[in-house]
């Protein structure tokens, strides 16, 4: 019999609101997939098994494409896009390209 559990993909899942979402959906019985930068502290996530972590840096297109490849064929019922990107520039001095990358 196929699993009827729903699957949630949570970006930016290693701390703060993202980690709270991971904890909530794990306790609610969902299949949880979280993304984290390769150098992120994922120790808290390992304790929440069953849980799948995928390395992904939302500011790196190659990393995003690799994460998508790893998730190919995996049904996702809910996406919580929590990861943030910070471009170190100010509104007044930033270039158009830098500001477009921010948003």
Residue pairs with C-beta under 8 A, 6 or more apart in sequence:
3 31
5 29
5 30
5 31
6 30
6 31
6 77
6 78
7 30
7 31
7 32
7 33
7 74
7 75
7 76
7 77
7 78
8 21
8 25
8 30
8 31
8 32
8 33
8 76
8 77
8 78
8 79
8 80
9 33
9 34
9 35
9 71
9 76
9 78
9 79
9 80
10 18
10 21
10 22
10 25
10 32
10 33
10 34
10 35
10 80
10 82
11 18
11 34
11 35
11 56
11 58
11 79
11 80
11 81
11 82
11 83
12 18
12 35
12 36
12 58
12 82
12 83
12 84
13 19
13 21
13 22
13 34
13 35
13 36
13 45
13 53
13 82
14 34
14 36
14 37
14 40
14 41
14 42
14 44
14 45
15 41
15 44
17 82
18 34
18 80
18 82
18 83
19 44
19 45
21 80
21 82
22 32
22 34
22 45
22 48
22 51
23 48
25 32
26 32
26 48
26 50
26 51
30 78
31 50
31 52
32 48
32 50
32 51
32 52
33 51
33 52
33 53
33 54
33 71
33 74
33 76
34 45
34 51
34 52
34 53
34 54
35 53
35 54
35 55
35 56
35 58
35 67
35 83
36 42
36 45
36 53
36 54
36 55
36 56
37 55
37 56
37 57
38 55
38 57
42 53
45 51
45 53
46 53
54 67
54 70
54 71
55 63
55 66
55 67
56 63
56 64
56 66
56 67
56 83
57 63
57 64
58 64
58 83
58 84
58 85
59 85
59 101
85 101
85 102
86 102
87 94
87 98
87 99
87 101
87 102
89 95
89 98
89 99
89 102
91 99
94 102
